[in-house]
């Protein structure tokens, strides 16, 4: 019969270490300890990569803004030259005729209208070119301004189209349709999801 070893006996067999001679189960390894793991950050949604290139429709709207701005600049110069020439002709007529000549007043009025139209074309040209230049770094304000500008342009295009249909020329009809199409492209480019994302993208 075997007895349990006496713990006070210095010559007795030392007690075996717990689990000695038997394979011990390794402690469960904590996830991610010592090993890189591509775990998503807790509490934060995954961030989408910033959009680096301008969407195609937005680029088209930008190019059209520059083209329209150039045409408006040329028209402003042409109307200014015609208005100045009309004003000079009116002044010359007033020197050679009496002051109550009706053509003098009519020439002054026409010259004034031409100069006002030239100034308006110049302002719209500045707006078109400025909006196109702001597409690269501008924010949501540029997008909203382009929508308003396109809406006003579409309204003007509709009025010109109605006038051309009711009794205008074929050239007026083509110009009205072209201007209406350009305005619709501006509005569409600013309202589609790609356009919204482009102007609301993070900037660093």
Phi, psi and omega in degrees: 000134181261144179248155177293144183297145179283125180289341179270356181277115181289343181259001180288164179289127181296146180296137180292144177295144182299127178082008183289132180089354179240139179296131180264146179282126180294142179297145181299132181282133180289141182294126175090355183280114177081356182229127178290132178229142181271065180272140179292149179293129183286136176087354182232132177289151179297134183275133177282147180293137181295144181283122186263332183250142181291133179300155185298316181292325177293320176298319178298316178298323179294316179298319179295325176297317179294319180295313179298320178298321177294317178295319179295325176296316178297318179295322178298318179294316181297313181294325178294319178295316180295319179296319178294320178295320178295323178294319178296319179295322179294319178296320178294321179293323180290334178282332184262349181234180179285162183289337182269020178291125182293335180290334178293313178294322179293321178294321177296318180295317180295318179297320178295319179296318180296321180291320177297318177297321178298318179295319179297317177298322178295320178294316179294325177297318178296320179294316181298313182292322179295317178297316178299322179290333182276353182297332183289317185236358182287160181255209185293334179296323178295320180296315181295318179297322178294323177297315179296317180298316178294324179294317177295321177296321178295322178296316177296320178298321177295319179296317178295321179296318178296320178293322180290325180289321184287336180176021181269189180264170178293327178295318178296323178294317180295317180296321179295316179295321180295314180294322178295319179295318179297317180297321179294322177297318178301312182295316182296317181298329180276342185260339179291163185296323179297319178293319178297316180295324182294316183278346177255011183291152177291143179241132183246000000 
